[in-house]
Amino acid sequence: MYDVIVIGGGPAGLSAALVFGRQRRRVLLVDGGSVRNEPADAMHMYLSRDGFPPARLLALGRDEIAAYPSVEIRPGVVVAARGASEDFTVELADGAVEKARRLVLATGQVDEPYADVPGLAERFGRSVFHCPFCHGWETSGQTLAVVTTVPQEAMLALYVADRFSDDVVLCTHGPREIPAEIAAKLTARGVEVRSAPITAVTGEAGALRLEFADGGTLDREAIYHRAPTRQHSGLAAQLGCEILDDGTVRVNELQETTVPGVAAAGDTAKLPAVPDAATLVSLGAADGVRAALWMEGDLFRADLAAAP
Ligand SMILES: Cc1cc2nc3c(=O)[nH]c(=O)nc-3n(C[C@H](O)[C@H](O)[C@H](O)COP(=O)(O)OP(=O)(O)OC[C@H]3O[C@@H](n4cnc5c(N)ncnc54)[C@H](O)[C@@H]3O)c2cc1C
């Protein structure tokens, strides 16, 4: 019986494991090994590591955790989880079955770039960017396209036109009803709107080409595309945790889910009052620390209560 099984070894899960390791808790961290920003060469906005390769950050984290012998990091995928506080059972894809008193879910999200735009997914994270906070600075002064079928997300085109570039084209991949107020602002900002379906994205960073069904082409240095996302795992739902409308796991300020003994941290989790999941490496790491900190107190109180 482990004290805690942490599921997911991105910034959130590793941070939780580090806290537990330092408190000499017996922890198993199971990680499927495909973090959300894997395709990106560099991550930004992590103080002291701005521009650092994401994989190196995780490797450094795992090395640090290795100093704490009560933590085991195991590659693998958890396929099922059940039970209640003090007695959870998880099953791994390789058939292993493990038990723990508490669970931390840090399984993240998966981005799904439009499958009907050939070339978009292959470039996601390298020359097709989802977030102007993560990559905006690097695209300063570049010719940009914003690809979205969601009329409200025309706001992203306005945002990058305001912050980073005078040359932004909004590509809606088919005719869309853009709200009049946003359409007026696009015109005022000089953001062209192309509604023809995109048939291909070719080229590399700095020299991308969008091809359209009407025969037109558009050469751009970078593309923004806020891809639809889904949860990386369905374990929270399996355990009976409340899931919010956007698919994230409901947590409180202590990162506790609605199921006692189960915490959630990082991209997978959200406070209901927050309008949009703020999904960043630093915030995931902070969530992981917070989840472990409060869960450690909970374990200690349970230990005291059980002591003679
Ligand atoms: C292209 C791109 C670029 C980004 N750039 C930045 C940036 O510059 N700066 C920034 O702050 N943020 C950036 N982000 C956001 C950042 O990647 C996430 O906020 C961060 O990775 C969240 O950490 P996490 O630990 O919650 O999840 P993740 O890092 O996604 O880690 C989740 C882990 O859980 C594992 N897992 C999932 N299900 C299971 C299971 N059932 N069993 C076992 N393991 C499982 C996964 O394999 C993965 O290893 C970027 C995102 C994208 C898509």
The ligand as an SDF file (V2000), in Angstrom:
LIG
                    3D

 53 58  0  0  0  0  0  0  0  0999 V2000
    2.3480   23.3530  -28.0800 C   0  0  0  0  0  0  0  0  0  0  0  0
    2.2680   23.8050  -26.6490 C   0  0  0  0  0  0  0  0  0  0  0  0
    3.2140   24.6900  -26.1610 C   0  0  0  0  0  0  0  0  0  0  0  0
    3.1360   25.1170  -24.8440 C   0  0  0  0  0  0  0  0  0  0  0  0
    4.0430   26.0370  -24.4050 N   0  0  0  0  0  0  0  0  0  0  0  0
    3.9830   26.4640  -23.1440 C   0  0  0  0  0  0  0  0  0  0  0  0
    4.8970   27.4660  -22.6840 C   0  0  0  0  0  0  0  0  0  0  0  0
    5.7250   27.9780  -23.4370 O   0  0  0  0  0  0  0  0  0  0  0  0
    4.8140   27.8480  -21.3740 N   0  0  0  0  0  0  0  0  0  0  0  0
    3.8740   27.3370  -20.5270 C   0  0  0  0  0  0  0  0  0  0  0  0
    3.8720   27.7240  -19.3620 O   0  0  0  0  0  0  0  0  0  0  0  0
    2.9860   26.3980  -20.9430 N   0  0  0  0  0  0  0  0  0  0  0  0
    3.0210   25.9650  -22.2190 C   0  0  0  0  0  0  0  0  0  0  0  0
    2.1150   25.0370  -22.6530 N   0  0  0  0  0  0  0  0  0  0  0  0
    1.1480   24.4640  -21.6850 C   0  0  0  0  0  0  0  0  0  0  0  0
    1.8340   23.3260  -20.8980 C   0  0  0  0  0  0  0  0  0  0  0  0
    2.3170   22.3470  -21.7910 O   0  0  0  0  0  0  0  0  0  0  0  0
    0.8650   22.6920  -19.9150 C   0  0  0  0  0  0  0  0  0  0  0  0
    0.2060   23.6910  -19.1600 O   0  0  0  0  0  0  0  0  0  0  0  0
    1.5970   21.7470  -18.9590 C   0  0  0  0  0  0  0  0  0  0  0  0
    2.2600   20.7420  -19.6750 O   0  0  0  0  0  0  0  0  0  0  0  0
    0.5920   21.1300  -17.9630 C   0  0  0  0  0  0  0  0  0  0  0  0
    1.2490   20.2410  -17.1120 O   0  0  0  0  0  0  0  0  0  0  0  0
    0.4660   18.9770  -16.5270 P   0  0  0  0  0  0  0  0  0  0  0  0
    1.4550   18.3190  -15.6350 O   0  0  0  0  0  0  0  0  0  0  0  0
   -0.8350   19.3770  -16.0060 O   0  0  0  0  0  0  0  0  0  0  0  0
    0.1510   18.0490  -17.8020 O   0  0  0  0  0  0  0  0  0  0  0  0
    1.1280   17.4140  -18.8660 P   0  0  0  0  0  0  0  0  0  0  0  0
    2.3970   18.1920  -18.9380 O   0  0  0  0  0  0  0  0  0  0  0  0
    0.3550   17.2720  -20.1200 O   0  0  0  0  0  0  0  0  0  0  0  0
    1.4770   15.9920  -18.2690 O   0  0  0  0  0  0  0  0  0  0  0  0
    0.4900   15.0030  -18.1090 C   0  0  0  0  0  0  0  0  0  0  0  0
    1.1760   13.6490  -18.0370 C   0  0  0  0  0  0  0  0  0  0  0  0
    0.2320   12.6790  -17.6230 O   0  0  0  0  0  0  0  0  0  0  0  0
    0.3960   11.5260  -18.4050 C   0  0  0  0  0  0  0  0  0  0  0  0
   -0.8360   10.7390  -18.4000 N   0  0  0  0  0  0  0  0  0  0  0  0
   -2.0450   11.0470  -18.9160 C   0  0  0  0  0  0  0  0  0  0  0  0
   -2.9350   10.0690  -18.6800 N   0  0  0  0  0  0  0  0  0  0  0  0
   -2.2670    9.1110  -17.9920 C   0  0  0  0  0  0  0  0  0  0  0  0
   -2.6360    7.8450  -17.4660 C   0  0  0  0  0  0  0  0  0  0  0  0
   -3.8790    7.3740  -17.5940 N   0  0  0  0  0  0  0  0  0  0  0  0
   -1.6830    7.1080  -16.8270 N   0  0  0  0  0  0  0  0  0  0  0  0
   -0.4240    7.5700  -16.6890 C   0  0  0  0  0  0  0  0  0  0  0  0
   -0.0160    8.7640  -17.1600 N   0  0  0  0  0  0  0  0  0  0  0  0
   -0.9300    9.5330  -17.8110 C   0  0  0  0  0  0  0  0  0  0  0  0
    0.7590   12.0360  -19.7790 C   0  0  0  0  0  0  0  0  0  0  0  0
    1.3790   11.0440  -20.5710 O   0  0  0  0  0  0  0  0  0  0  0  0
    1.7110   13.1910  -19.4090 C   0  0  0  0  0  0  0  0  0  0  0  0
    3.0310   12.7250  -19.2810 O   0  0  0  0  0  0  0  0  0  0  0  0
    2.1250   24.6260  -23.9830 C   0  0  0  0  0  0  0  0  0  0  0  0
    1.1740   23.7290  -24.4810 C   0  0  0  0  0  0  0  0  0  0  0  0
    1.2240   23.3410  -25.8000 C   0  0  0  0  0  0  0  0  0  0  0  0
    0.1690   22.4310  -26.3460 C   0  0  0  0  0  0  0  0  0  0  0  0
  1  2  1  0
  2  3  1  0
  2 52  2  0
  3  4  2  0
  4  5  1  0
  4 50  1  0
  5  6  2  0
  6  7  1  0
  6 13  1  0
  7  8  2  0
  7  9  1  0
  9 10  1  0
 10 11  2  0
 10 12  1  0
 12 13  2  0
 13 14  1  0
 14 15  1  0
 14 50  1  0
 15 16  1  0
 16 17  1  0
 16 18  1  0
 18 19  1  0
 18 20  1  0
 20 21  1  0
 20 22  1  0
 22 23  1  0
 23 24  1  0
 24 25  2  0
 24 26  1  0
 24 27  1  0
 27 28  1  0
 28 29  2  0
 28 30  1  0
 28 31  1  0
 31 32  1  0
 32 33  1  0
 33 34  1  0
 33 48  1  0
 34 35  1  0
 35 36  1  0
 35 46  1  0
 36 37  1  0
 36 45  1  0
 37 38  2  0
 38 39  1  0
 39 40  1  0
 39 45  2  0
 40 41  1  0
 40 42  2  0
 42 43  1  0
 43 44  2  0
 44 45  1  0
 46 47  1  0
 46 48  1  0
 48 49  1  0
 50 51  2  0
 51 52  1  0
 52 53  1  0
M  END
$$$$
